[in-house]
């Protein structure tokens, strides 16, 4: 999927096969989603499920600096 180099993540988008014609646009969209995003090696991300007083669950995204 990728590698770290001096606290910067580099994506490795090598695929095992060539794309079907209908997949080319989807791969382009995926590439655009990741272009302006940066990962931080020192940050641990997680999802938290919490039950409220009505016994319903909600999801919260959380992170902490390691």
DSSP file (Angstrom, degrees, kcal/mol; ACC not computed):
  #  RESIDUE AA STRUCTURE BP1 BP2  ACC     N-H-->O    O-->H-N    N-H-->O    O-->H-N    TCO  KAPPA ALPHA  PHI   PSI    X-CA   Y-CA   Z-CA
    1    1 A X              0   0    0      0, 0.0    11,-3.0     0, 0.0     2,-0.3   0.000 360.0 360.0 360.0 -33.5    0.0    0.0    0.0
    2    2 A X  E     -A   11   0A   0      9,-0.3     2,-0.3    11,-0.0     9,-0.2  -0.991 360.0-113.0 169.1-169.1    2.8    2.4    0.7
    3    3 A X  E     -A   10   0A   0      7,-2.1     7,-2.9    -2,-0.3     2,-0.4  -0.985  20.4-113.7-154.4 159.8    5.8    3.4    2.8
    4    4 A X  E     +A    9   0A   0     -2,-0.3     2,-0.3     5,-0.2     5,-0.2  -0.783  25.7 178.9 -95.4 140.5    7.0    6.0    5.3
    5    5 A X  E >  S-A    8   0A   0      3,-2.4     3,-1.0    -2,-0.4    -2,-0.0  -0.877  75.5 -25.0-142.1 109.2   10.0    8.2    4.4
    6    6 A X  T 3  S-     0   0    0     -2,-0.3     3,-0.1     1,-0.2    -2,-0.0   0.932 126.0 -49.3  52.3  52.8   11.0   10.8    7.1
    7    7 A X  T 3  S+     0   0    0      1,-0.2     2,-0.4    33,-0.0    34,-0.4   0.638 117.3 113.5  63.2  17.5    7.5   10.9    8.6
    8    8 A X  E <   -A    5   0A   0     -3,-1.0    -3,-2.4    32,-0.1     2,-0.4  -0.979  61.9-136.1-118.7 132.7    5.8   11.4    5.2
    9    9 A X  E     -A    4   0A   0     -2,-0.4     2,-0.5    30,-0.4    -5,-0.2  -0.712  14.6-164.2 -89.8 133.5    3.6    8.6    3.7
   10   10 A X  E     -A    3   0A   0     -7,-2.9    -7,-2.1    -2,-0.4     2,-0.2  -0.978  15.5-135.6-117.5 124.4    4.0    7.7    0.1
   11   11 A X  E     -A    2   0A   0     -2,-0.5     2,-0.6    -9,-0.2    -9,-0.3  -0.541   6.6-153.8 -78.6 141.7    1.2    5.6   -1.6
   12   12 A X        -     0   0    0    -11,-3.0     2,-0.7    -2,-0.2    -1,-0.0  -0.925  13.6-179.3-113.8 101.9    2.1    2.7   -3.8
   13   13 A X        +     0   0    0     -2,-0.6     2,-0.5     2,-0.0    -2,-0.0  -0.446  24.3 143.9-103.4  59.7   -0.7    2.3   -6.2
   14   14 A X        -     0   0    0     -2,-0.7     2,-0.3     2,-0.0    -2,-0.1  -0.869  35.2-153.5 -96.2 128.4    0.5   -0.7   -8.2
   15   15 A X        -     0   0    0     -2,-0.5    -2,-0.0     1,-0.1     4,-0.0  -0.724  19.5-128.8-105.9 153.0   -2.3   -3.0   -9.2
   16   16 A X  S    S+     0   0    0     -2,-0.3     2,-0.3     2,-0.0    -1,-0.1   0.673  90.6  17.0 -74.1 -17.9   -2.2   -6.7   -9.9
   17   17 A X  S    S-     0   0    0      0, 0.0     2,-0.1     0, 0.0    -2,-0.1  -0.944  90.0 -89.4-145.7 166.1   -3.9   -6.5  -13.2
   18   18 A X        -     0   0    0     -2,-0.3     2,-0.1     1,-0.1    -2,-0.0  -0.472  53.3-102.2 -75.1 154.3   -4.8   -3.8  -15.8
   19   19 A X        -     0   0    0     -2,-0.1     2,-0.2     1,-0.1    -1,-0.1  -0.415  23.6-119.5 -77.4 148.6   -8.1   -2.1  -15.3
   20   20 A X    >>  -     0   0    0     -2,-0.1     3,-1.5     1,-0.1     4,-0.9  -0.496  39.9-103.2 -72.3 159.4  -11.3   -2.8  -17.1
   21   21 A X  H >> S+     0   0    0      1,-0.3     3,-0.8     2,-0.2     4,-0.5   0.877 122.3  53.2 -56.2 -39.9  -12.4    0.3  -19.0
   22   22 A X  H 34 S+     0   0    0      1,-0.2     4,-0.5     2,-0.1    -1,-0.3   0.664 104.9  56.9 -72.2 -14.5  -15.1    1.1  -16.5
   23   23 A X  H <> S+     0   0    0     -3,-1.5     4,-2.3     1,-0.1    -1,-0.2   0.672  85.4  79.4 -87.9 -18.1  -12.6    1.0  -13.6
   24   24 A X  H <X S+     0   0    0     -4,-0.9     4,-1.8    -3,-0.8    -1,-0.1   0.913  95.0  45.8 -58.9 -47.0  -10.3    3.6  -15.0
   25   25 A X  H  X S+     0   0    0     -4,-0.5     4,-2.2     1,-0.2    -1,-0.2   0.861 110.7  54.0 -65.2 -36.3  -12.4    6.5  -13.8
   26   26 A X  H  > S+     0   0    0     -4,-0.5     4,-2.2     2,-0.2    -1,-0.2   0.898 108.1  49.1 -65.7 -40.2  -12.9    5.0  -10.4
   27   27 A X  H  X S+     0   0    0     -4,-2.3     4,-2.3     2,-0.2    -1,-0.2   0.885 109.8  52.5 -65.7 -37.6   -9.1    4.7   -9.9
   28   28 A X  H  X S+     0   0    0     -4,-1.8     4,-2.1    -5,-0.2    -2,-0.2   0.907 109.3  49.3 -63.3 -42.5   -8.7    8.3  -11.0
   29   29 A X  H  X S+     0   0    0     -4,-2.2     4,-1.9     2,-0.2    -2,-0.2   0.903 110.2  51.1 -63.5 -41.6  -11.3    9.3   -8.3
   30   30 A X  H  X S+     0   0    0     -4,-2.2     4,-1.4     1,-0.2    -2,-0.2   0.920 108.9  51.0 -61.5 -44.0   -9.5    7.3   -5.7
   31   31 A X  H  X S+     0   0    0     -4,-2.3     4,-1.2     1,-0.2    -1,-0.2   0.902 109.2  51.0 -59.5 -42.7   -6.2    9.0   -6.6
   32   32 A X  H  X S+     0   0    0     -4,-2.1     4,-0.6     1,-0.2    -1,-0.2   0.858 104.8  57.4 -65.2 -35.7   -7.9   12.4   -6.3
   33   33 A X  H  < S+     0   0    0     -4,-1.9    -1,-0.2     1,-0.2    -2,-0.2   0.876 113.8  38.6 -60.9 -37.5   -9.3   11.6   -2.8
   34   34 A X  H >< S+     0   0    0     -4,-1.4     3,-1.4    -3,-0.2    -1,-0.2   0.615  93.3  87.6 -90.1 -13.6   -5.8   10.8   -1.5
   35   35 A X  H 3< S+     0   0    0     -4,-1.2    -1,-0.2     1,-0.3    -2,-0.1   0.888  98.1  32.0 -56.5 -46.0   -3.9   13.6   -3.3
   36   36 A X  T 3< S+     0   0    0     -4,-0.6     2,-0.4    -3,-0.2    -1,-0.3   0.149 100.6  97.6-102.1  19.4   -4.4   16.4   -0.7
   37   37 A X    <   -     0   0    0     -3,-1.4     2,-0.4     2,-0.0    -3,-0.0  -0.869  52.1-165.7-107.9 140.8   -4.4   14.1    2.4
   38   38 A X        -     0   0    0     -2,-0.4     2,-0.3   -30,-0.0   -30,-0.0  -0.986  10.4-142.3-127.4 139.0   -1.4   13.5    4.6
   39   39 A X        -     0   0    0     -2,-0.4     2,-0.5   -30,-0.1   -30,-0.4  -0.665  10.2-142.4 -93.6 151.4   -0.9   10.8    7.2
   40   40 A X    >   -     0   0    0     -2,-0.3     3,-1.4     3,-0.1   -32,-0.1  -0.967   1.9-155.8-118.0 122.4    0.9   11.4   10.5
   41   41 A X  T 3  S+     0   0    0     -2,-0.5    -1,-0.1   -34,-0.4   -33,-0.1   0.813  93.6  54.6 -64.8 -31.7    3.0    8.7   11.8
   42   42 A X  T 3  S+     0   0    0    -35,-0.1    24,-4.6    23,-0.1     2,-0.5   0.392  93.1  88.1 -84.9   3.6    2.8    9.9   15.4
   43   43 A X  E <   -B   65   0B   0     -3,-1.4     2,-0.5    22,-0.3    22,-0.2  -0.903  59.2-159.1-113.6 126.5   -1.0    9.9   15.4
   44   44 A X  E     -B   64   0B   0     20,-2.9    20,-2.1    -2,-0.5     2,-0.3  -0.904  14.3-162.1-102.6 124.7   -3.2    6.8   16.3
   45   45 A X  E     +B   63   0B   0     -2,-0.5     2,-0.3    18,-0.2    18,-0.2  -0.771  15.7 161.3-107.0 150.8   -6.7    7.0   15.0
   46   46 A X  E     -B   62   0B   0     16,-2.7    16,-2.8    -2,-0.3     2,-0.4  -0.979  34.1-119.9-157.9 166.8   -9.7    4.9   16.2
   47   47 A X  E     -B   61   0B   0     -2,-0.3     2,-0.5    14,-0.2    14,-0.2  -0.934  23.8-155.5-112.6 138.9  -13.5    4.7   16.2
   48   48 A X  E     -B   60   0B   0     12,-3.0    12,-2.3    -2,-0.4     2,-0.5  -0.967   2.2-157.1-119.3 127.7  -15.4    4.7   19.5
   49   49 A X  E     -B   59   0B   0     -2,-0.5     2,-0.4    10,-0.2    10,-0.2  -0.914  18.1-174.5-101.6 124.8  -18.9    3.2   19.9
   50   50 A X  E     -B   58   0B   0      8,-2.3     8,-2.1    -2,-0.5     2,-0.4  -0.958  18.9-140.5-125.0 139.8  -20.8    4.7   22.8
   51   51 A X  E     -B   57   0B   0     -2,-0.4     6,-0.2     6,-0.2     2,-0.1  -0.823  21.0-155.1 -95.1 133.3  -24.2    3.7   24.3
   52   52 A X    >   -     0   0    0      4,-2.7     3,-1.9    -2,-0.4    -1,-0.0  -0.319  38.5 -85.3 -97.5-174.4  -26.4    6.6   25.4
   53   53 A X  T 3  S+     0   0    0      1,-0.3    -1,-0.0     2,-0.1    -2,-0.0   0.701 128.5  56.9 -67.1 -18.9  -29.2    6.6   28.0
   54   54 A X  T 3  S-     0   0    0      2,-0.1    -1,-0.3     0, 0.0     3,-0.1   0.353 118.3-112.5 -89.1   4.9  -31.7    5.4   25.3
   55   55 A X  S <  S+     0   0    0     -3,-1.9     2,-0.3     1,-0.3    -2,-0.1   0.804  75.5 134.6  64.1  31.6  -29.5    2.4   24.7
   56   56 A X        -     0   0    0      0, 0.0    -4,-2.7     0, 0.0     2,-0.4  -0.813  49.4-131.4-105.3 151.9  -28.7    3.6   21.3
   57   57 A X  E     -B   51   0B   0     -2,-0.3     2,-0.3    -6,-0.2    -6,-0.2  -0.803  19.8-173.8-107.6 145.4  -25.2    3.6   19.9
   58   58 A X  E     -B   50   0B   0     -8,-2.1    -8,-2.3    -2,-0.4     2,-0.4  -0.919  19.0-129.1-129.9 160.0  -23.3    6.4   18.2
   59   59 A X  E     -B   49   0B   0     -2,-0.3     2,-0.4   -10,-0.2   -10,-0.2  -0.899  20.3-173.6-113.6 138.7  -19.9    6.5   16.6
   60   60 A X  E     -B   48   0B   0    -12,-2.3   -12,-3.0    -2,-0.4     2,-0.4  -0.998  19.2-136.7-132.1 134.9  -17.2    8.9   17.3
   61   61 A X  E     +B   47   0B   0     -2,-0.4     2,-0.3   -14,-0.2   -14,-0.2  -0.742  31.9 175.4 -87.0 134.2  -13.9    9.3   15.5
   62   62 A X  E     -B   46   0B   0    -16,-2.8   -16,-2.7    -2,-0.4     2,-0.3  -0.962  12.4-178.4-138.5 155.2  -10.9    9.9   17.8
   63   63 A X  E     -B   45   0B   0     -2,-0.3     2,-0.3   -18,-0.2   -18,-0.2  -0.985   6.2-163.3-147.6 158.9   -7.2   10.2   17.6
   64   64 A X  E     -B   44   0B   0    -20,-2.1   -20,-2.9    -2,-0.3     2,-0.4  -0.996  26.5-116.1-141.7 147.0   -4.3   10.7   19.9
   65   65 A X  E      B   43   0B   0     -2,-0.3   -22,-0.3   -22,-0.2   -23,-0.1  -0.680 360.0 360.0 -81.0 131.1   -0.7   11.8   19.4
   66   66 A X              0   0    0    -24,-4.6   -23,-0.1    -2,-0.4    -1,-0.1   0.444 360.0 360.0 -89.3 360.0    1.7    9.0   20.3
